[in-house]
Amino acid sequence: MIYAADSGAIIQSHEWVEPEAVFTRLNEQNKKGALWLDSSNARQTQAQTQETKILSPHNRYSFIVADPYKDFILYPHDIKARDAMLAELDHICTAHKNIWQDLPAAIDTQTPPFRGGIAGIIGYDLLAPPNQENQNTPPLMPLMPLMVMGVYASVLAFDMDEKSCFIIATGLPATTPSKRQQAAQNAIDAWCAQLENLPAPKKPTLSPTPPKVQSNMGRGSYMQAVQDIIEHILAGDIFQANLAQCFTGTLPEGDTPFHYYQRLRHISPAPFSAFGQFGEWSMASASPERFLRTHKNMIESHPIKGTRRRGHDTTSDAALKQALQSSDKDRAENIMIVDLLRNDLSKTCRDHSVHVPVLCAPQSFANVHHLVSVIRAELRADTNPFAALQAAFPGGSITGAPKKRAMEIIAAFEPTPRALSYGTCGYIGFDGTMDSSIIIRTAFMRGRHIHFHVGGGIVADSDAESEYNESLDKARDLLGALGITSQKRAL
């Protein structure tokens, strides 16, 4: 044990174990609400400029949770219950804020920031219902939840830089310090049992016969939609809209959603990778993009706009990165979303506190370069992180600007609902600490059925063919985890 709080909560260190090995065991046990927030690119390094020092800390920690003591699952047919459910979540976000009130600074800096609270996913369509008249809804889509959030009393937390592991237990929902302390100790003992004799995870093999997947928008349809959106932009209707196509397919015989994720995280390591089991549904995410992060009273967002493939060698890679950094079109795309997020954050933040410490910085990931910006602000005293998340949701990088009109145009041109795609995944701690991703580069599975959305931002000088090819670049790793190396199989 390294700390026991007066509230009954406990933090205990544990010898290092590999998160993948832990979650492999939980997956085999089919643990309810098992979620792995996986910084799968934590070991990747790059030159530390002032900008990358700001961007890099977000891939330091990983978290595993399971068995929530309360869960919130909302399906499309229950949409009338949405506001009441969100209000209850908002209440939970503040009801237990004193659990870690007296945490010493030395312990605070030593341990990962999520120490129990709410975790899960909120889908794009929860707060942005699609234009149903224009939707070609796949048969499985109505069965897909719009939100899955659990309230977790304990967390297995990993500092991927320091190779340290912690079991953090609050003892909730027990109501007195002594009862919480006993419940917390029981939770720690249960986690310790799970961590004994962990086998090394095996790399799942690919089927010798890759499956076929299909897009809801062929090349011609996607390019025509790009042209139509450009017409909206030239008419002064919007400045930018994010257009996505949806791929659907079937996992090979004998494959599983978790095996798919294991392949994806090795093909495409990303700071906001995640795998979750939500009843019959699973999510495998290789998202590189932070939506919102809070620490104490500060909040920040890291929107991504602008993409180039990685090069085949050092020279071509550097040239592609430089081309992205000097692209007026990509910078304009990014800056428009920065302005939108400045407006979104101002709804819940102190006047004149919103600022942009990083604008259009190139950041390199496993298979792509991106332009990333950082917007920061100070939350008002009368609000909380969950309220800030709702005020900024859905993220501007996957809607467009102005947001409301861009979302209306998206609903008109995209033939399939986004559902959980392009929503957000992450946690909100009892102490108010929050971190969340934009759900991009993410597949959802039910049984062996799989689907995922890929797309990009359309601006006035977008080229339809280039935008279509960029969407395929973003699909490459999701297809690769299926064993599909030629995108022609998906066309």
Phi and psi in degrees as a GROMACS rama.xvg file:
@    title "Ramachandran Plot"
@    xaxis  label "Phi"
@    yaxis  label "Psi"
@TYPE xy
-114.441  -15.0185  ILE-2
-162.659  135.193  TYR-3
-123.903  117.694  ALA-4
-81.4138  154.655  ALA-5
-60.6048  -24.9961  ASP-6
-72.5844  -12.3156  SER-7
104.714  -12.5966  GLY-8
-70.7477  150.474  ALA-9
-133.987  141.49  ILE-10
-118.86  126.279  ILE-11
-128.52  132.846  GLN-12
-80.124  157.902  SER-13
-143.38  149.483  HIS-14
-58.5708  153.469  GLU-15
-62.6285  133.814  TRP-16
-133.194  150.948  VAL-17
-76.6343  127.001  GLU-18
-55.3406  -37.0283  PRO-19
-62.7614  -38.1522  GLU-20
-66.131  -40.6162  ALA-21
-62.7852  -48.8995  VAL-22
-71.1518  -27.8718  PHE-23
-58.3213  -42.4407  THR-24
-66.7729  -44.3674  ARG-25
-62.7255  -37.4875  LEU-26
-65.3011  -40.8079  ASN-27
-63.6527  -31.6095  GLU-28
-83.5014  -5.32779  GLN-29
54.8962  47.0669  ASN-30
-62.7924  134.272  LYS-31
-63.7298  133.283  LYS-32
63.6843  24.4195  GLY-33
-69.0048  128.456  ALA-34
-139.795  131.47  LEU-35
-117.923  109.101  TRP-36
-91.343  104.723  LEU-37
-116.506  106.137  ASP-38
-79.3238  78.3476  SER-39
-76.05  -8.90718  SER-40
-109.042  24.8225  ASN-41
-60.6563  -27.7492  ALA-42
-87.0323  -6.82803  ARG-43
-74.6561  139.411  GLN-44
-126.331  157.938  THR-45
-149.707  167.886  GLN-46
-55.5668  133.194  ALA-47
-89.9754  86.9312  GLN-48
-81.8133  173.137  THR-49
-59.3886  -36.0834  GLN-50
-69.6789  -45.1379  GLU-51
-69.8212  -24.0573  THR-52
-64.1854  -34.5894  LYS-53
-73.6913  -38.961  ILE-54
-79.9043  -32.7027  LEU-55
-73.6737  -29.198  SER-56
-60.8489  -18.3406  PRO-57
-70.6365  -9.58799  HIS-58
-107.737  25.9589  ASN-59
-88.1875  -30.533  ARG-60
-115.341  147.658  TYR-61
-128.055  153.368  SER-62
-140.056  143.109  PHE-63
-127.067  131.276  ILE-64
-133.388  158.958  VAL-65
-161.802  163.716  ALA-66
54.0132  63.5618  ASP-67
-62.8951  145.012  PRO-68
-82.6022  -9.17806  TYR-69
-153.03  138.869  LYS-70
-130.415  157.185  ASP-71
-127.383  108.769  PHE-72
-124.604  123.179  ILE-73
-122.09  125.307  LEU-74
-103.857  161.089  TYR-75
-53.7518  -36.8713  PRO-76
-73.9432  -10.0206  HIS-77
-106.685  19.7613  ASP-78
-57.6683  -24.788  ILE-79
-65.1521  -20.4975  LYS-80
-86.9068  0.368752  ALA-81
-57.8316  -52.0485  ARG-82
-64.2029  -39.8416  ASP-83
-65.9192  -38.6082  ALA-84
-67.0958  -42.1274  MET-85
-64.8403  -36.7693  LEU-86
-65.3917  -38.5254  ALA-87
-68.0907  -40.5816  GLU-88
-61.3159  -41.2282  LEU-89
-60.8212  -40.4682  ASP-90
-64.7027  -43.0079  HIS-91
-62.3574  -33.5255  ILE-92
-63.1468  -21.8194  CYS-93
-114.78  -14.4772  THR-94
-68.241  -28.5703  ALA-95
-119.167  30.6893  HIS-96
-67.0365  -14.6216  LYS-97
-91.9463  0.622237  ASN-98
-55.0726  -41.6577  ILE-99
-113.011  29.2526  TRP-100
-58.6417  -38.6789  GLN-101
-102.251  23.1278  ASP-102
-63.0463  120.995  LEU-103
-62.6835  149.577  PRO-104
-58.1106  -38.0544  ALA-105
-64.3034  -37.6801  ALA-106
-73.6022  -38.4875  ILE-107
-58.5254  -44.2415  ASP-108
-77.7699  -20.3446  THR-109
-83.8295  -28.7965  GLN-110
-106.802  150.01  THR-111
-58.6036  155.892  PRO-112
-78.3649  -19.2271  PRO-113
-92.0798  116.244  PHE-114
-126.625  42.3466  ARG-115
101.432  143.242  GLY-116
150.563  -146.688  GLY-117
-96.5926  137.73  ILE-118
-148.293  149.978  ALA-119
151.114  -149.947  GLY-120
-133.241  143.672  ILE-121
-120.83  122.75  ILE-122
-80.7011  152.661  GLY-123
-51.9804  -43.2417  TYR-124
-77.3146  -4.47142  ASP-125
-63.6377  -43.598  LEU-126
-113.265  4.12855  LEU-127
-136.573  67.998  ALA-128
-58.5344  136.979  PRO-129
-72.3894  162.807  PRO-130
-75.2477  94.9578  ASN-131
-61.6158  -27.6474  GLN-132
-65.8009  -26.7934  GLU-133
-104.961  9.96403  ASN-134
-97.2028  136.977  GLN-135
-103.638  86.281  ASN-136
-81.768  120.998  THR-137
-60.4347  152.198  PRO-138
-54.9191  -34.1011  PRO-139
-80.3381  -18.656  LEU-140
-60.07  -41.8979  MET-141
-63.6466  -19.6014  PRO-142
-83.856  -6.29205  LEU-143
-88.8573  132.225  MET-144
-68.4029  157.457  PRO-145
-95.4861  -18.2036  LEU-146
-154.808  137.062  MET-147
-136.556  107.947  VAL-148
-128.684  137.094  MET-149
-119.67  152.808  GLY-150
-103.871  114.095  VAL-151
-109.175  124.555  TYR-152
-80.9016  -22.4475  ALA-153
-138.509  157.173  SER-154
-141.135  138.244  VAL-155
-97.3759  115.706  LEU-156
-118.297  141.422  ALA-157
-126.911  131.867  PHE-158
-97.6228  104.182  ASP-159
-72.0889  -22.9128  MET-160
-76.1752  -46.6863  ASP-161
-87.3966  -7.3056  GLU-162
53.5795  50.6039  LYS-163
-121.109  150.547  SER-164
-130.58  139.918  CYS-165
-136.188  141.949  PHE-166
-105.418  120.212  ILE-167
-117.385  121.277  ILE-168
-132.517  129.297  ALA-169
-92.5152  -22.1466  THR-170
81.5504  -0.958789  GLY-171
-70.3019  154.108  LEU-172
-90.7555  19.5711  PRO-173
-55.9167  149.653  ALA-174
-105.978  -7.81106  THR-175
-124.261  154.593  THR-176
-55.6364  -41.4297  PRO-177
-67.5898  -40.8213  SER-178
-68.7696  -37.1915  LYS-179
-66.3036  -38.9795  ARG-180
-61.7136  -42.0395  GLN-181
-66.7994  -42.3123  GLN-182
-64.8552  -38.6137  ALA-183
-64.6638  -42.4759  ALA-184
-64.3975  -39.0729  GLN-185
-61.5928  -40.9354  ASN-186
-64.7742  -40.9541  ALA-187
-63.9982  -42.8693  ILE-188
-61.1519  -39.7878  ASP-189
-65.2528  -41.778  ALA-190
-64.7339  -42.4627  TRP-191
-58.4467  -39.2992  CYS-192
-63.1498  -38.1954  ALA-193
-66.7728  -27.2933  GLN-194
-89.7483  0.611259  LEU-195
-81.108  137.353  GLU-196
52.0147  47.769  ASN-197
-72.9218  129.02  LEU-198
-77.2865  152.534  PRO-199
-66.5677  131.581  ALA-200
-64.9946  139.724  PRO-201
-93.5068  140.981  LYS-202
-74.4457  117.485  LYS-203
-68.6435  140.167  PRO-204
-85.6854  159.215  THR-205
-92.4599  150.297  LEU-206
-67.0774  139.433  SER-207
-65.5185  -18.7106  PRO-208
-117.376  95.7531  THR-209
-60.1324  146.549  PRO-210
-74.1982  167.928  PRO-211
-98.5949  139.547  LYS-212
-123.534  161.399  VAL-213
-135.538  141.184  GLN-214
-96.3374  148.636  SER-215
-80.4661  -5.26694  ASN-216
-137.952  112.91  MET-217
-70.6004  176.603  GLY-218
-55.3901  -47.6411  ARG-219
-64.1428  -42.4233  GLY-220
-65.5308  -41.5297  SER-221
-65.621  -45.7493  TYR-222
-65.1839  -36.3178  MET-223
-66.138  -39.1714  GLN-224
-63.5203  -38.8156  ALA-225
-59.5911  -46.2509  VAL-226
-62.2345  -41.0102  GLN-227
-65.434  -38.2317  ASP-228
-67.1599  -39.1368  ILE-229
-59.2943  -37.6248  ILE-230
-61.9997  -39.4535  GLU-231
-61.1957  -40.1189  HIS-232
-67.2138  -45.6567  ILE-233
-65.4959  -26.4713  LEU-234
-80.9086  -1.81588  ALA-235
82.1895  13.8103  GLY-236
-75.288  -41.9022  ASP-237
-145.423  170.849  ILE-238
-101.411  -31.0908  PHE-239
-161.521  146.169  GLN-240
-143.006  144.198  ALA-241
-95.9126  116.28  ASN-242
-104.739  131.223  LEU-243
-126.453  147.206  ALA-244
-109.241  157.418  GLN-245
-118.986  124.701  CYS-246
-96.4205  139.087  PHE-247
-129.779  150.451  THR-248
-171.534  -162.936  GLY-249
-135.939  133.876  THR-250
-62.3792  147.149  LEU-251
-59.6303  155.751  PRO-252
-55.804  130.079  GLU-253
87.1905  -8.37218  GLY-254
-82.0778  162.554  ASP-255
-134.332  158.788  THR-256
-56.8537  -39.6624  PRO-257
-69.0477  -38.4557  PHE-258
-61.9944  -39.4082  HIS-259
-58.8822  -45.4767  TYR-260
-64.1557  -40.5252  TYR-261
-58.2562  -40.0483  GLN-262
-68.5937  -42.0961  ARG-263
-61.6444  -43.6135  LEU-264
-68.205  -23.3587  ARG-265
-87.3965  -32.4832  HIS-266
-71.7508  -40.5187  ILE-267
-135.486  68.836  SER-268
-61.9013  137.418  PRO-269
-146.676  153.441  ALA-270
-66.8998  -23.4063  PRO-271
-119.539  37.8113  PHE-272
-61.3544  152.772  SER-273
-162.872  148.848  ALA-274
-134.158  132.069  PHE-275
-135.418  145.315  GLY-276
-110.83  117.687  GLN-277
-126.066  78.9999  PHE-278
66.2701  -121.77  GLY-279
-81.3916  -9.21595  GLU-280
-103.802  148.019  TRP-281
-131.215  150.773  SER-282
-124.076  131.663  MET-283
-123.29  111.079  ALA-284
-119.836  138.789  SER-285
-124.991  48.4379  ALA-286
-74.3191  133.557  SER-287
-94.4851  -2.08  PRO-288
-112.216  124.725  GLU-289
-78.4649  136.597  ARG-290
-89.2333  -73.1377  PHE-291
-135.773  141.192  LEU-292
-132.63  137.154  ARG-293
-123.916  147.336  THR-294
-145.921  119.024  HIS-295
56.2102  -118.277  LYS-296
-105.934  12.1989  ASN-297
-101.028  146.491  MET-298
-134.696  145.79  ILE-299
-147.891  156.918  GLU-300
-131.887  148.762  SER-301
-124.684  71.6454  HIS-302
-67.2272  142.819  PRO-303
-110.697  126.924  ILE-304
-149.849  128.378  LYS-305
108.861  120.906  GLY-306
-140.925  138.396  THR-307
-138.462  147.081  ARG-308
-63.9017  156.939  ARG-309
-74.446  148.373  ARG-310
-79.3897  167.299  GLY-311
-80.0836  -18.3256  HIS-312
-145.627  176.343  ASP-313
-60.0135  -41.0297  THR-314
-66.8111  -48.6647  THR-315
-68.7327  -32.6892  SER-316
-65.2461  -44.0092  ASP-317
-65.0873  -37.0596  ALA-318
-66.7727  -41.4621  ALA-319
-65.8945  -39.8133  LEU-320
-63.9653  -42.1643  LYS-321
-66.9475  -38.3285  GLN-322
-62.7893  -38.7463  ALA-323
-65.279  -45.8359  LEU-324
-64.2859  -30.2715  GLN-325
-97.6604  4.46238  SER-326
-77.5481  115.172  SER-327
-61.8209  -39.5169  ASP-328
-62.4535  -47.3795  LYS-329
-68.6259  -37.6866  ASP-330
-65.9644  -41.0763  ARG-331
-62.3323  -40.8243  ALA-332
-59.6051  -43.611  GLU-333
-68.5539  -45.3014  ASN-334
-64.8972  -35.7653  ILE-335
-60.7435  -40.967  MET-336
-72.6579  -33.5724  ILE-337
-59.1886  -45.5207  VAL-338
-62.6289  -39.9749  ASP-339
-62.8211  -44.6722  LEU-340
-69.4806  -32.2945  LEU-341
-59.2054  -40.7012  ARG-342
-67.438  -44.014  ASN-343
-61.2341  -43.9546  ASP-344
-69.5182  -29.8046  LEU-345
-64.6445  -18.7183  SER-346
-65.8113  -29.17  LYS-347
-124.073  8.61757  THR-348
-116.175  161.36  CYS-349
-62.4712  143.713  ARG-350
-56.633  137.989  ASP-351
67.5431  10.7162  HIS-352
-93.4819  -13.1339  SER-353
-76.2218  126.694  VAL-354
-147.35  167.96  HIS-355
-124.512  90.9045  VAL-356
-72.5767  -22.7179  PRO-357
-133.927  127.949  VAL-358
-127.494  118.14  LEU-359
56.6874  46.909  CYS-360
-82.5672  133.813  ALA-361
-72.5441  133.519  PRO-362
-132.27  132.537  GLN-363
-100.814  131.577  SER-364
-114.419  -173.808  PHE-365
-57.8977  -41.8335  ALA-366
-126.964  -2.9029  ASN-367
-144.059  158.769  VAL-368
-102.684  144.744  HIS-369
-131.711  157.239  HIS-370
-94.435  127.244  LEU-371
-126.743  136.608  VAL-372
-118.432  164.176  SER-373
-129.277  126.168  VAL-374
-114.671  131.083  ILE-375
-126.441  152.899  ARG-376
-160.272  173.922  ALA-377
-114.313  121.303  GLU-378
-63.8771  143.319  LEU-379
-69.5122  156.479  ARG-380
-67.956  -23.0883  ALA-381
-93.1054  15.5891  ASP-382
-131.584  -174.512  THR-383
-150.632  168.508  ASN-384
-58.4935  -38.6509  PRO-385
-66.6225  -36.9226  PHE-386
-65.2526  -39.3675  ALA-387
-65.0827  -39.1053  ALA-388
-62.3057  -45.4044  LEU-389
-63.7871  -37.9051  GLN-390
-66.9765  -29.1758  ALA-391
-99.5852  -2.02096  ALA-392
-88.4139  144.206  PHE-393
-74.7424  162.923  PRO-394
-60.1519  140.325  GLY-395
-62.4415  -27.7876  GLY-396
-68.6864  -17.9039  SER-397
-116.145  14.9127  ILE-398
-116.177  -72.2297  THR-399
134.435  -170.601  GLY-400
-143.483  139.735  ALA-401
-60.894  147.233  PRO-402
-61.2415  -50.6626  LYS-403
-60.2537  -47.4469  LYS-404
-68.3784  -38.0563  ARG-405
-61.2033  -39.4878  ALA-406
-66.2908  -35.5439  MET-407
-64.6532  -40.4745  GLU-408
-69.4323  -40.1849  ILE-409
-56.1425  -46.6981  ILE-410
-61.972  -31.5121  ALA-411
-76.1663  -31.9759  ALA-412
-99.2294  -24.6598  PHE-413
-88.0053  122.674  GLU-414
-79.8527  -2.58765  PRO-415
-132.312  134.938  THR-416
-57.6707  149.269  PRO-417
-78.8439  -30.5002  ARG-418
55.6841  -116.327  ALA-419
-80.9728  -25.9006  LEU-420
-58.8461  145.882  SER-421
65.1566  16.7578  TYR-422
-88.9867  -138.35  GLY-423
-140.46  148.152  THR-424
-130.216  137.437  CYS-425
162.401  -152.889  GLY-426
-138.036  155.724  TYR-427
-131.374  111.952  ILE-428
-74.5349  157.378  GLY-429
-56.566  -28.9109  PHE-430
-86.7477  4.00773  ASP-431
93.9485  -2.17746  GLY-432
-76.6959  131.634  THR-433
-133.511  144.898  MET-434
-148.13  139.833  ASP-435
-153.244  152.317  SER-436
-110.609  165.178  SER-437
-88.5745  130.27  ILE-438
-79.3101  83.7292  ILE-439
-120.671  168.575  ILE-440
48.3201  47.8166  ARG-441
-134.333  132.434  THR-442
-109.675  144.036  ALA-443
-116.422  139.52  PHE-444
-133.459  143.067  MET-445
-135.053  112.665  ARG-446
64.2831  -125.626  GLY-447
-99.4363  -1.30436  ARG-448
-77.7881  139.352  HIS-449
-137.933  143.052  ILE-450
-148.478  153.744  HIS-451
-156.112  151.419  PHE-452
-104.289  142.49  HIS-453
-141.226  147.074  VAL-454
-175.303  -156.523  GLY-455
-171.976  170.273  GLY-456
-80.1968  133.521  GLY-457
-105.54  126.724  ILE-458
-125.222  179.439  VAL-459
-58.7204  -37.0773  ALA-460
-101.312  23.8404  ASP-461
-65.8069  144.914  SER-462
-104.062  124.512  ASP-463
-57.562  -44.3609  ALA-464
-67.2756  -40.6017  GLU-465
-63.6383  -40.0089  SER-466
-64.6083  -40.5986  GLU-467
-63.136  -45.1543  TYR-468
-64.5375  -35.7804  ASN-469
-63.5657  -38.9191  GLU-470
-63.5615  -36.2169  SER-471
-69.63  -35.6023  LEU-472
-58.3698  -39.9595  ASP-473
-73.3831  -20.5779  LYS-474
-85.7301  -14.2854  ALA-475
-56.9239  -46.774  ARG-476
-73.6337  -35.079  ASP-477
-64.4079  -37.1033  LEU-478
-72.471  -38.7466  LEU-479
-60.4639  -33.7893  GLY-480
-68.9202  -15.068  ALA-481
-91.1008  -5.80778  LEU-482
90.4875  9.78772  GLY-483
-94.8793  109.639  ILE-484
-100.251  -14.9517  THR-485
-109.337  119.607  SER-486
-66.5725  -16.3952  GLN-487
-62.1773  -24.9094  LYS-488
-66.8705  -18.4685  ARG-489
-102.217  6.97053  ALA-490
